[in-house]
């Protein structure tokens, strides 16, 4: 049996975002247990030239929701990138999850050769759907989820591999 584009994208995106939601909750609980302002974690980063936690979550959600939309051949839903609290980050993830769940297999399946053009800070990048999914969206999604995990872990949150991977 072959793996469809929908199977290779939507379930992967949903699991990554649900696990990211869990990791954020653990980070927030850590701040509460230590009795410090949880918003301090939102600007946390591992090094000075790294994007902060808030931006890592924003990019992760953008990768997943925009990936679905582009594979389906529709304009992605835009988010404002103005989250300033854990509650707002949780709401963003929930909106992204709801949006991703709205896509049906028939919208994404068959998108292996669909032309996808994205604008990045380095200019336009052109892909075919399968390459876009496997070589751009999935690596970027996991990079930013991993960065968010690492920021919170370094800050002392009680996190381990099982929190990142989630339940099978």
N, C-alpha and C positions, 0 to 999 in steps of 0.2 A: 504494500500500500504506500502511496506517495503522501508526502506532507504538503498540505496546501498552504498558500500564502496567508490565509486567515489563521490557520492552526499555528503557523510559525510566528505570527505577530500578536493578535489580540490576547490569547491566553498568557503569553510571555509578558506583554505590557501590563495586563491586569495583576498578575502575580508580583511583578516588580514594584508596582505602585502600592499594592496592598502591603507588601513587606516594608516599603519605605514609610508608609503610614505607621506601621508597628514600631519601626526604629525611632521615628519622631516621638511617638508616645513614650517610649522608654527614655529618651533624652529629656523630655518634659518632666517625667516622673523623677528623674535624677535631680533636676534643678529644684523641684518641690521638696524632695527629701533633704537636700542640702540647704534649703531655705534661702536660695538666691534667685534673683530676677531671671526667669526663664528666657526673657527676650535677649539677655546677654549671649545666649547660645546661638541666636539667629544670625548674629554677625560673626560667629566663630569661623575660623579658617585654620588650616594647618601651616600655612606660610603666607607671608605678606602679599605675594603676587597671585594668590589663589582667590577664587570667588567665595563669598561667605555662604553659610548653610542655606539661608533663604534662597539665594540664587541657584544653588545646586538643586533644590527641590523644584524651583520654577523651570529650570532647563529639563530636568527629568520628566516632568509632566508634559512639557512642550514636545519633547521627543516622542513620547507615546501617543499623545492625541494628534499631533501633526502627522506622525507616521501613518496612523490609520487613515486620516483624511486624504493624504496625498496618494496612498495606495488605492484608495477608493475613487480617486480622481475628482475630489471636491476641495473647495477652499477650507483650510483649517479654521476651527473656532478660535478666536483670539481671546487671550486672557490679558489683564492689565499689568501684571507683574508689580503689584502694589501691596503685597502681603507684608504685614508688620508684626504678626503674632503667630504662635503655634496654631491657634484656632483658625486663623485665616489660611495657613498652609494646609491644615487638615481639610478645610472647605475646598481649597483648590484641587487637592488630590481627589476628593469626592466628585467634584465637577468633571475632572478629567476622566475618572473611572466611568461615570454615567455616560459621558460622551462616547468613550470607546465602546461601551456596551451597546450603544445605539447602532453600531455598524453590523451589518449582516454578512455572512460568508460570501454571498454572491456579489457583494460590492467590492470585496478585496481579492477573492480568488480570481485567478487569471491576470493579475497585475504584474506578473514577472517581467514583462517587457514594456510596461507602461512607462512613458517618459516622465521623469520627475526632475524638476529644476527648482533649486532652492538658492536663496540669497544668503551668503555668509559674509563675515567681515573681510574675507579674502576674495569676494566676488561671487559670481554665480557658479554653482556646481550642477552638473548634469549627470543623471543616473538613469538606469532602467530599474524598474520596481524591485526586482530581486536583489540587485546590488545595493540599492538604497536601503532596503530592510536589513540585509545581512552585514553590510560593510559600513553603514553610517548610523542608522537608527539604533539598532540593538547595542553596538559598542558604546555609543554616546549615552544611551539610557543607563546602562550598567556602570559606566564611568561616573556619572553624576549621582547615582544611587550609592555607589561605593564611597564617593567623596563625602556625601552627607553622613553615611555610617561612620566613616573614619573621623570626621570632625566631632561627632558626638562621643565616639569611643575614646578619643584623645582627651575630651573634656571630662572623662570619668564615668560616663553612662555605663550601666551594667548591660553590655551588649556582647554577643558572641556570634559565631558563624551561623548558628541556627536562627538567630533573629534576622539576619540578612537573607538567608536562603528561604526561610519559611517552611511551612509544612507541605509535604508532597500531596 
